[in-house]
Amino acid sequence: MIYGYARVSTEGQSLDAQRAALKAAGCDRLFVEKVSGAQPSRPQLKRLLSAVGRDDVVVVTRLDRLARSTRDLLNILGSLSDNGAAFKSLADPWADTTTPHGRLMLTVLGGLAEFERELIRSRTAEGRERARARGQSLGRPFKLTPFQRAEIARRKSAGESVREIARSYNVSASTVSRI
């Protein structure tokens, strides 16, 4: 079976052009939704991914209708592959897992994305090590100075309420409680 997936980001946009292109491409069933691609919850996409099976094909008009990032695209394509389904983008002929060339291109894209993730992870770890070697503290800076923290401890031990202390320093009661 050939499934089509169409998505627009806002209620003001129309799905008509995508529907027409997917019907012309021979899609037997369409899943359509009006939701931002940045939203983690896309109900129709979830339904589509659970509906596909072996030898099915999922078709979109453009890659950005399916995924907002390379990682998102690769995760979705991995899910389709796990179900034995193929994928095709009408506007991006290289993104077609029904052909050996398309599978190669998406495999290379996946490899490049994984390589980039490893490079970022490595550079981040090296940067943290250099910062530690310079004696920099990592993480978020303290909201209160050492003097303010000592003052809070003194006021707490004198019996002043945590809420009153927190209000005077413009911090949460839990911040005061941790001191």
C-alpha positions in Angstrom: 0.0 0.0 0.0 1.2 3.5 -0.7 0.6 6.0 2.2 0.8 9.8 1.9 1.7 12.2 4.6 0.8 15.9 4.4 1.4 18.6 7.0 1.1 22.3 7.3 2.2 24.4 10.2 -0.7 26.7 10.8 -4.5 26.6 10.5 -4.3 29.4 7.9 -2.3 27.2 5.4 -4.0 24.8 3.0 -3.3 21.1 2.5 -4.9 21.1 -0.9 -1.7 21.2 -3.0 -0.1 18.4 -1.0 -3.2 16.3 -1.2 -3.4 16.7 -4.9 0.3 15.8 -5.4 0.1 12.8 -3.2 -3.1 11.5 -5.0 -1.3 12.0 -8.3 1.6 10.0 -7.0 -0.8 7.1 -6.4 -1.2 7.2 -2.7 -4.0 4.9 -1.5 -4.4 6.5 1.9 -3.5 10.0 3.2 -2.6 11.1 6.7 -2.9 14.9 7.0 -2.5 17.3 9.9 -2.1 20.9 10.7 0.6 21.1 13.4 4.1 22.6 13.6 6.8 20.2 12.6 8.7 21.4 15.7 6.0 19.8 17.9 7.1 16.5 19.3 3.5 15.2 19.2 2.2 14.8 15.7 -0.8 12.4 16.1 -1.3 11.7 12.3 2.4 10.9 11.9 2.2 8.5 14.8 -0.8 6.8 13.3 0.9 6.6 9.9 4.0 5.0 11.5 1.9 2.4 13.3 -0.1 1.6 10.2 2.7 0.9 7.8 3.9 -2.6 7.2 6.2 -4.7 5.1 6.5 -3.5 1.4 4.4 -0.4 2.1 5.7 3.0 0.8 5.3 6.4 2.6 5.3 9.4 0.3 5.7 13.1 1.1 5.7 16.1 -1.2 8.9 17.5 0.4 11.2 16.3 3.2 10.4 19.3 5.4 6.8 18.2 5.6 7.9 15.0 7.4 10.9 16.2 9.5 12.4 19.4 10.9 15.9 18.1 11.4 18.2 15.5 10.0 18.0 13.6 13.3 14.2 13.7 13.2 14.2 12.5 9.6 16.6 9.6 10.3 14.6 8.5 13.3 11.4 8.4 11.2 13.1 6.6 8.4 14.6 4.1 10.9 11.1 3.5 12.2 9.8 2.9 8.7 12.7 0.6 7.9 12.1 -1.4 11.1 8.5 -2.0 9.8 9.8 -3.1 6.4 8.4 0.0 4.7 10.1 2.3 2.2 10.0 6.1 1.8 9.8 8.5 -1.1 9.9 12.4 -1.3 8.4 13.8 -4.5 10.5 17.0 -4.5 13.7 15.3 -3.4 14.3 12.4 -5.8 17.5 11.4 -4.0 15.4 10.6 -0.9 13.8 7.5 -2.2 14.4 4.2 -0.3 12.6 2.2 -3.0 15.8 2.5 -5.1 19.3 1.3 -4.3 20.6 4.9 -5.1 18.2 6.5 -2.7 19.0 4.0 0.1 22.7 4.8 -0.5 22.1 8.5 -0.3 20.1 8.2 3.0 22.7 5.9 4.4 25.4 8.4 3.7 23.3 11.2 5.1 22.8 9.1 8.3 26.5 8.4 8.5 27.3 12.1 8.2 24.8 13.0 10.8 26.2 10.5 13.2 29.8 11.7 12.5 28.7 15.3 13.2 27.1 14.2 16.5 30.4 12.5 17.5 32.4 15.6 16.6 30.2 17.8 18.6 30.3 15.4 21.6 34.1 15.3 21.3 34.6 19.1 21.0 32.2 19.6 24.0 34.2 17.2 26.1 37.5 18.8 25.1 36.1 22.2 26.0 35.0 21.1 29.4 38.4 19.6 30.1 40.2 22.8 29.1 37.8 24.8 31.3 38.5 22.5 34.3 42.2 22.8 33.7 41.9 26.6 33.8 40.1 26.2 37.1 36.7 27.4 35.8 33.6 26.0 37.4 31.2 24.4 35.1 27.5 24.8 35.2 25.2 27.6 36.1 26.7 30.4 38.3 25.4 30.8 41.8 22.5 33.2 42.2 23.8 34.3 45.5 27.3 35.5 46.5 29.2 33.6 49.3 28.5 36.6 51.6 24.7 36.3 50.9 24.8 32.6 51.5 26.5 33.1 54.8 24.0 35.8 55.7 21.1 33.5 54.9 22.6 30.7 57.0 22.9 33.1 59.9 19.3 34.4 59.5 18.0 30.8 59.3 19.8 29.8 62.5 18.4 32.9 64.2 14.9 31.4 63.4 13.8 33.7 60.6 11.3 32.1 58.2 12.6 30.6 55.0 9.9 32.5 53.0 10.8 35.9 54.5 14.5 35.3 53.8 13.7 34.2 50.2 11.6 37.2 49.6 14.3 39.6 50.8 16.9 38.1 48.3 14.4 37.5 45.5 15.0 33.8 45.4 12.8 30.8 45.9 12.2 29.2 49.3 13.9 26.0 48.0 17.0 28.0 47.2 17.1 29.2 50.8 16.4 25.8 52.2 19.3 24.2 50.3 21.8 26.6 52.1 
